[in-house]
Amino acid sequence: MFTETKKSMQWGEETLTLETGKVARQADGSVIATYGETSVMANVTFARQQKPGQDFFPLTVHYNEKYYAAGKIPGGFFKREARPTEKETLTSRLIDRPIRPLFVPGFKNEVLVMCTVLSHDLVNDPDMVAMIAASAALTLSGAPFMGPIAACRVGYEDGDYILNPTVDDMQDLRLNPDQRLDLVVAGTKDAVMMVESEAYELTEAEMLGAVKFAHEQIQPVIDLIIDLAEDAAKEPFDFQPDDYSDLSAAVKAAGEDEMRKAFAIGDKQERTAAVAAARETIKSKLTEEQLEDKNLGSAMKGLEASILRGDVVKTGKRIDGRRTDEIRDIVSQTGLLPRTHGSALFTRGETQGLVVTTLGTGDDEQFIDALHGNFKSNFLLHYNFPPYSVGEVGRVGPPGRREIGHGKLAWRALQAVLPASTDFPYTIRVVSEITESNGSSSMASVCGGSLSMMDAGVPLKSAVAGVAMGLILEDDGSYAILSDILGDEDHLGDMDFKVAGTENGITSLQMDIKVAGITPEIMEKALAQAKDGRMHILGEMSKAITGAAEFSEHAPRIETMQVPTDKIREVIGSGGKVIREIVEVSGAKVDINDDGIIKIASPNGDAIKKAYDMIYSIVAEPEEGKVYTGTVVKIVDFGAFVNFFGKRDGLVHVSQIENRRLNHPSDVLKEGQEVKVKLLGFDDRGKVRLSMKVVDQETGEEVKKEEAEG
């Protein structure tokens, strides 16, 4: 009934297996990839016809994590997987980015790639397995895909690169000083296609070495996919790209001069309007048949690309007049908003981000229900890209894949410089509102986020800046590397990559390569040019940092204290009674974890002190010989009981009240009276012995022995 094909190999510490022919046989391509005990099923289908009038490539990638894969039941009311998690969205983008450029140019039929996590061993991350499964399924499907690709993850510890580190190794690198890198690389036999990373101030050479290491390690996986395809691939789909060279020549003749003049305009909005007018001019000179040609949009784009690309490589001048390594003018400002905890406005040319930082308590940490387990995050970064930022109208809805991806890139870039939670026990939320955009708003979010957190008083290890780079590579091998690219340069270039970091090294690198032929030498030069750009931006940002920012009066103050773990139960009390009383009496928020670390938060310093003292009185032991302020709680014939240390009471014997004989303690004391007592010690039964007469009741100072006796 089944025609199964299975291929396996040892890869790193685990066995990688690819199998097809048993499941999802009506899909054009179906592969289950297993690494260790993590299994992902990838299914590919594609339309045999292009939709009429469609002028783009409709590739859709969905990566889905099923909770049964890890033996879990989803949380929430409905108990089923609902909208995509952040991890699913980011992994869908991770798969999409390297495969999209590898479809034959001109292929615009709809393609659907669905990756489903079937099993997760909690050791090997399914995202990398999904990329391999998707590539294998595409290779078997017969679609005009110029793959295969393969992917791997790389760690960096003690100067050594590590192939496919475990999930635990990559979990919260900020708390793992030994691991300095989480890098995912995808590539073909000959070229790297995609890089995504979170790094902890690695040098350019170390990052490039990691990319080279990854490309070497994926070669046997590519061979395994080819071996599988030789036995199980379907007949290639008969697709021949349209020859529209005559149409391209007509478009060029009709409006090359107008288009060239339009691209020479520096201002983005004026240039956009001029380019649109040039397109209309071209259309006015074409025949009805040419206007109805489905390749007209591609011919137009080809003309625009040839003008933009050719001039840059030949002259070294870009459409806005800058040199290839020149960064646009930068203006930074902090402290814009009066009620927020921290704010910054970062403007680079026609790209601008208003970035706001909010500081919260442990109650504000984000709970993440992940396939490999639940955990908390105390650093959140959210990125918003409204239509007005590019002068457009449009529907405004929940964040899409682009917003989530750009926000995560900025999050990764800033992770490396955050203080340890023990040193700065706050939940940090950074929100980047993109108010203008013409090239790399994600890097503006990095720069603005760094400034905004500094304005909020977050003790960052150092400032972080990011720069977006581009590359134009011609057929003859000539090329130009572009610093701080514009939106048009991003769309029409062959590689775009974003590098963020401090003066000491790289904290994040994201790279998307659209053509083969990007050599390590080109990458090395591009990273060096990016470093120069990053240093320039850091210098411009420093003008907005005038010193240590004052902590906002509107932000909560948090103080931490450590208590013995065997005292945690006493602080919480039966059913939480004690900790609720502390919160109600003091007015502060109190959070305690299993390690005995207590966070006390309030904008009011007196409330924090009150809560601290109440907790301290529960967990600490009174010290013999120390003077305390207490309250008389009960008077008896032989003395008075005084509450002097939390809930602890002690007896002041009648002989220890004053330096004279008293008929009854009530002669000088009454219940509720505040007194100062010295802890003399403990009797044989452990009862507390206190004295008032050895303490000056006005000053609280201990009375000298001769004064007490006199």
N, C-alpha and C positions, 0 to 999 in steps of 0.2 A: 504493500500500500504506500509506503514511503520510500523515496529515493534520497537517502541521507548521505551527506558529505561532512566529514569532520577532520579538522587539522589542528594539531597541537604543537607547542614548543615551550621550552623552559625560557622564561624571560625574567631576569632579575631573581628575586627570591621565590617567585610563584610560577605556576604553569598557566599559559594563555591558550585557550581553546576557542576555535571558531567553528560553528556548526550550522548547517542549513538543510532544508528539504523536509523537515518534519512538522514545523509550525508555520502558520500564516502562509499557506501555499498559494493563495490568490493574490498576494502582494507581488509587485514586480521584483522585489528583492527582499529577503528576510534572513537575518543572521542573528544567532544568539552568541554573544561573546562572554566568556567566563574567565575571570582572573582570580586565582585563589578560589574563594567561594562566593565572589561577587559576580552576578550574571545580569546582563542587559540585553534585551531584545530590540533590534532595530528593524523597522519595516519601511520600505520605500515604495511609493507609487508615483507615476507621472502621467500626465495627459498626453494623448497622441496628437492633439491639435492645439494650436495657439488660439486663444480667444480673440475674436475680431476686435481690432482697434487697440489691442494691448501693446504698450510700448515699454514694458519693463519685465524683468525676470521674476515671476511669482514663486520664489522658493519659501516654503514654510517648514520650520524645524520645531518640534515639540519634544521636550525631555520631561518624562513623568516619573516621579518616585512613588512607588506603591508601598504603603506602610507594612503590608504583609511581608515584604522582602526582608524586613528586619524583625519579624515576629511581633509587630506592634499594631495596635488599633488606633486610628486617628483620634485626636482630641476634638473638642467642639460638640455642639448639639447634635449634628447630623451624623457624626461618626463615619464620614467618608471623605476622601480626598476632594477638595474644592478648588478654589482658584490657585494658580501656581504660586509656590513659595519663591522667595528671592533666589534660593539655590537653583530651583528648576528654571527660572527665567535666565539667570546668568549662564547656566550650562547650555540652554538652548542657543544663546548667543555664541557661546564658546564653540559649539558644533557648526553653527551657520557660517561663522567668519572664515574658516579655512576652506570650506567646500564650495562656497558661492563663486569665487573667482575661477574654479576649475571646470565649470560647465562650458561647453563649446560656445564661443561668442556668437550671438544671434539666436541662441536657443531661448525661447520665451514661453515654453509650455509650462503649465503648472506642475510643481514638484512638491510632494509631501514626504517629510522624513519624521517618523515617530520612534522615539527611543523610550522603552519602558524598563525600569529597574525591577527585576524579578526576584533577585536575592542579593542580600548585602551581608558580608561577613564582618562588618564593623572594623575591618582592617584596611581593605583596599577601596579607595574612593570610586564610586560608580561613574563619575563624570568622565574620567579618562577612558574607562571601558566603553562608555557610550559613544565616544568619538571614534573609537576603533570599530565598533559594531556598525555605526552609521556609514563609515567609509567602505566597509566590506559589503554592506547591503547595496550601496550605490554601485559598487564595482560589479556586483552580480546582476544588477537590474536591467542592464542593457541601455540605460540612459546615457546620453552623450557627456559623460563625466570623465575628465582627464586625470583621474586619480590612479591608484589609491593614495590616501594619506594615512598617517598613523600619528599617535600622540602619546606623550608621557609626561609625568610630573617629576620635577627635580628639586631635591633639597640640598642644603649646603651646611656642612658641619665640620668644624676643625680643619677647614681648608680642603675638604673632599666633597665632591658632588655625589649625591645619593639618588639612585634611580627608584622612582615610585615609593617615596616614604609613606608610612602608614597614616591613617586618619588621625590617630592620636598625636603623631609627630607634628602634624600640620595644624592641630587645633590650638588656636590662640597663641600664635608665635610670639606675641608681645610678652607673654609670661614664660617663654622658653628661650633663654639667652643662648643656648647651644645651637638652636636652629635659626638660620638667618635668611632663609629663602623658601618661598613657595612659588614655583615656576611651572607653568604648563606650556608646552611647545607642541605645535602640530606642523607637519611638513610632508612633502612628497619625497621621492627618491633623491631628487636633485636640489630641492629648495625648502627653506623654512617658509611657512605660510602665515603662521600666527604665533604670537607670544603674549602671555598674560602672567603677571607676577605681583607678589607682595614681597618686598625685600627690606632688609634692615641695614641700610647704609653700606651697600656693596659698591665696590669700584666698578668703573666701566669695563675693565678687563675681566673682573670676576663675573659680571653679568654676561658678557659675550662668551666667556668660557662655558657658562652654564647652557647657553643656547646651542653652542657647538656640541657639547656633551649630549644634549637631548637629541639633536639631529642624528648623531651617530647611533644612539640607543634605539631609535625607532626603525632603523633599516631592516632588521630581521622581521619586524612585525609587517612591514610593507611586503616583504618577500612571502610571508605566510598568507597574506590576503591574495597576492597574485597566484600562489599555489592553489588556494581554494577556488579562485575564479577559473583557473584552467580546467577544473573538474566540474564546476557547477554554474558558471556564468551563462546567462541567456544571450541570444543573438543580439548584437548591437542594434539599437533603434536606427532606422534609416533616416538620418537627419543631415541635410545639406544646408548650411547657412545661405541665405539669399545673397546674390551678387547685386549690390546696389551701387556699384562704382560710378555708373552713369549719373545716377541721382546725386551722389556726393559731388561729382564734378559740376553738375548744374547748380547745386546749392553754393558751392565755392565761387563759381562765376557770378552768381546773382548777388552775393553780399559779403565777400571776404573783406573788402575795404571798410564797409560799414561796421562789420563785426570787430575788426581790428581797432577801429577808432573807439568803439564802445568799451572794449577791454582796457583801453588806455586811460579811462577815467578812474581816478583814485577813490572817490567816495562810493561806498557800497550801494546806497539806494539810487544814486544817479547812474552808476554803472549798470545796475540791474534793470533800470528803466530803459537805458540805451541799448542793452543787449536784447530786451524784449522788442524794442522798436526795430532793431536790425533783423530780428527773426521775421517780423511782419513785412519788412522790405523784401526779404528773400522770398517769402511766400507770394508776394504780389507779382513776382517775376516768373513764377513757376506755372506749368500747365495744370489743367484740372486733373489729369492722370497722375502727375507727379505729386500733387497735393493729397491725393487719395492713397498714395503708396504708404504701406504700413511701416516702411523703413525711413520715413521722412524724419522722425525724431532722432533716430540713430545717426542719420547723415548730418543733421544740425549739430548734434553733440560732437561728432567727429570733426567738424569744422572748428568748433570752439576749442576742442582739445588741441588741435594742431596749432592754432594761433597761440594759445596760452603756453603750451609745452615747448614749442619750437623756439619762441622768442626767449624764454628763460634760459634754455641750454645754450643758445647762440650768444646772447648778449649779457647774461648774468643779471638782467633787470626783470623785476616781476611786475604784475599788472598794476600794483599800487606804487611802483617806482622804487621799492626797496631793493637793497642788495640781497643776495641769497641768505646771508647769515645775519641779517639785520632784524632786530626785535622792534615791534611797534612801540610808540610812546606809552609809558605806564604812569598812572596816577593812583596812589593808594591813600586811603583815609580810614581812620578807626574812630570808634566812639560816636557814630552818627545818631543812634537811637537812644533816647533818654531812659527808657524803662527796661530795655533788654539787658541781659547780663554782659554781653559782648557783641560788637557789630563792626563790620568793615565793608567798605566799598572798594572793589578792585576793578580798575579799568585798564584794558590793554587794547589800544586802537579802538575798534568798534565792537569789542567784546567786553561785557561788564557783568559782574556778579555782586549782588548785595547778599552778604553772608552773615548769619546771625547765630550766636552761640547761646545756649541755655544750659544752666547747671542744675542738676536735680539730685535727689537722694537715691538710696538703694531701692525705694519703692518705684522709681522711674526706670529701672533697668528693664531691658527688653527680654522677655522670655522667648526662646527660639525652640520650637518643636521640630527637631531634625530627625532624619532617618536613623542616624547613629546615636541619638540620645538628646535629651533636653538640656539646655544650658542657657546662661544669661549673658547679655552683652551690655557693658556700661559705656559704649561709644557708638553713637548713631550719627549717620550723615545722610541727609535727604536732599535730593537735587530736583529742582522744578524748572521746566523749560516752557513758559507760556508762549502762545503765538505772537504776542506783541513784540517779543524780543527780536523777531526777524521782520517786523512790520507787516505781519499777516493777520488775517482773521481765521478762525477755525474753532473746532469743537474742543472744549476743555473737559477733560475727564480724569480718571485715576491715572497714576504714573504708568507709562508704558515701558516696554523693554529698554528703550534708549535711556529713559530717565533712570531706571534702576541700574543699568550698566554704567552710566556715567557717574552716578552717585557712589557705586561700589569702587570704581577706579579711584575717586578722590578719597574714599574711606581707606583704601589700601595705602595710598600715598602718605596719609597722615598718621597711620597706626604706629609707625616706628618711633615717633618722637613724643608719644604720650607718656605722662608720668605713671609710675606704678600706682595701682589703686590703694596700696597701703600708704603712699605718700600724698595722694590727692584723691580722697574717697568720694568723688562725685560721679554721677552719671552725666555724661557730656552729650548734648545733642547739637549738631551743626546743621543748619538749613541754608542751602544755596539757592537764592532766587535769581535766575538769569534774567537780567533786564535788557541786555543787548547781546546779540551774538553775530559774530562773523569770524568763525574759526576758534575751535577749542575752548568751549565754555567749561569743560571738565577741568582743564588746567587752571582756568580762572577760579574755579571752585576750590582747588587745592591752595592757591595763593591766598584767596580771600578767607578760606577756612583757617589757615595758619594765623593770619592777622587777627581774625575774629576771636579765636581762642586765646591769643595773647592779650587782647583787649579785655577778655573776661577774667584774666588773672590765672589762666591755666599754665602751670610751669612746664612748657614744652622744652624738650632737650635742645632744640634749635628750630629756626624757621624752615619751612618747606616751600619750594617753588616748583612749578611744572611748566613744561614747554611742549608744544605740538610741532612735530617735524614732518616734512614731506620729502618725496623723492620723485624725480622725473628721469627715467632711463630710456634712452633712445635705442633704436635697432642697431646702430653702429657702435654701441657700447658707451657713448658719451652720456654723462648724467649731471644732474644738479641736485644738491641737497638744500632744502629750504627750511629755514628756521621760522617758527611762529607762523604757521600756514593760515591762509584765509580759507573760507568755506569753498570758494571755487577751486583753489589749489588742492584741497582735500578730495573733491569729487573727481578731478581730472588727473590726479597723480597716480603713481604706480605703487607707492608705499606710504602709509601714514603711521607714525608711531609717536607715542607720548611718553615722556620721561619726566619723572618727578623725583625730587630728592633734596638733601641738605647740602651744605658746603662739604660735608665729609663723604657723601656717597648717595647712591640711588635707593629710593624707597619703593618705587613702582615703575614698571616698564610694560607698556602695552604696544603691540606691533601687529599690523595687518598688512600683508604683502599680496599684491594683486597679480604679479608677474614672476616668472622664473628669472634667474640671472642676477639676483641680489646676492653678491658675494660677501664672505666675511669681511673682506677689506672695505667694501662699501659700508657695511654695518658699523665697523670700527670707526670709520671717518664720521659717520652720521652721529654716533654716540659722543664722539669728541666735540663735534659742533654743538650738539645738544647741551653738553656740559657748559660750554662757553655761554650759551643762551641762558641756562639756569642760573649761573653765577651773576650774570647781568641783572636778571629779574630779582634775585635775592638782594642785590645792591639797591635797586629801586624800592623794594618793599621796606628796607631798613629805614628809609626816610620817614615812614609812617609810624615807626616804633620809637618812641621817645624815652623809653625806660620801662621799668616794671609797672604794669597797669594796676590801678587800685581795684580791689575786689568790689563788685557792685553791691550797693546797699540792699538791692532787691533780691540778691542771690542768697540761698540758704547757707548758713555756716554749718560745717560738719566737723565734729570732733570724734576721734576714734579712741577706744580703750580696749585693752585685752583683759579678759577675765579667765580664770582657770576653767577648763571644760567641765569640771565636776560642780561648778557653781552656776552653770547655765540654767539648770532647772530651778534654782532658787530665784534667779533674776526673772524668769518667765512666770513662775508661780503656777499653782494648780489651775488648769484651764486658761492660763494667760492672765490670771487675776493681778499678779504683781506688776507685770510690764504695762498692763492697761492703766493701773493706778499711777505709775511713773509718768506715762504720757499725759494723763488727765491733769495731774498736779503740776507738772513742769511746763506743759504746753509744747514740748519738743517731740519730734519723731524719733523713735528708737527702733533700730534694726539690729538683730543679733544673729550670727551664723553659727554653724556647727563647730567652728574652730575657736569660738569664744571671742571673736572680734565683734565689738559693738560700735555701731555708728549712731551718733546723736546729732540730729539736724534741726536747726531753727534759724530764722533771720535774727532772732533775739538771743544775744549772748547770755543774758541772765537765765533764760529757759534752759539753755545747754548746760550751764553750771548747776542748776537745780537738779536736772536729770542725772548729771554726772555724779553729784554728791549722793543722790538717792541710791544709785547703782553701787557706788563705791562703799556705801555703808552696809550694803547687803553682802558684798563679796570680800570686803577687807576685814581684818581682825583688829580690834582696838589695841593700841600700844601702851604698855605699862610705862607710867611716868609722864604721859602726855596729858595736856589740859584740853578739855572738851567743853563745848557749850551744850547744855541739856535743858530738859523741861521736867519739872516736878510732876509726876503722874499719880503718886499716892503717898499719903502721910500716915504713919503708924506710930505707936507709942515709942518705939525704940529707934526711929529715924525716918528717912524719906527715900522713896524709890524715884530715881531720876532716869528718864530716857535720854541717853547721851550719845548713842552711836547707832544710827539707823533705828532698827526696832529693838535694839539691845538696851535693857535696863540694868541699873546697879543700885546698891544700897549705900546711902550716906548715913552712917551711924550717927545717933544724936550727939555723940562726943566729937564728931568730925564736922559739925555744922559751923560752930563758932568757937572762939577761944574763951568761952565762959560756960558755966553750967546753965542748962536750959531746963525749965520744968517740963516743957513739951515742945517737940519740933514745930508745932503750929504757932508757937510764939513768934517765929521769924519767917516761916514758910507757908505758902498756900499752893494748892494744886493749880497747875498751869503756869506757875512762875518760872521764868528763865534764870538759870544759875550756871555758874562756871565751876567745873569739877576737875580734879586730878585723879587719874586712874592709879590707885595705890598698888593694885595687884589682884590676885584671886585667892580665895581661901581654899581649904582642903577639899571642899566639895565643888570647886570650880565657880563659886559665886563671886561676882564682881564686888570689889571694895573701892568706894569713892570717897573723896574728901573735898569739902568746900573751904575749910578754914585755912588751907595752905595756898589758896588762890585769891588774889585781889579781885573782888566781885565787880569792881568798876573797870579795871584795865585788862583783866584776864591774865595778868602776870603772876608768876609763882612768888609767894611771900617767903622771904628768908626765914631760916629756922628760928633765929633768935626773936624775930618779929612775931612769928606765930606763937612762940612760947610766952612772949611778953604781953 
